[in-house]
Amino acid sequence: IGEATQKIIQALDQIKPVALAASLEDAVSQAAAFASKGDVVLFSPACASFDMFRNYHHRGLEFKRVVGELQ
């Protein structure tokens, strides 16, 4: 997700499969669909996300909110 999407795809697609997400909600939903019970999903942004969030704290709060809505 975000403005660096194409750069990340170009860098990683030949190494590992890449899943595209339209939003944070979509990314979390896809991760939940791929994961099995007991798995750990790591949210590890590869770059700044100022195009989507005010700062790292806002990004973390939004991630926590979206994950909380899964339950």
Buried (B, 14 or more C-beta within 10 A) or exposed (E): BBEBEEEBEEEEEEEEEEEEBEEBBBBBBBBEEEEEEEEEEEBEBEEBBEEBBEEEEEBEEBBEEBBEEEE
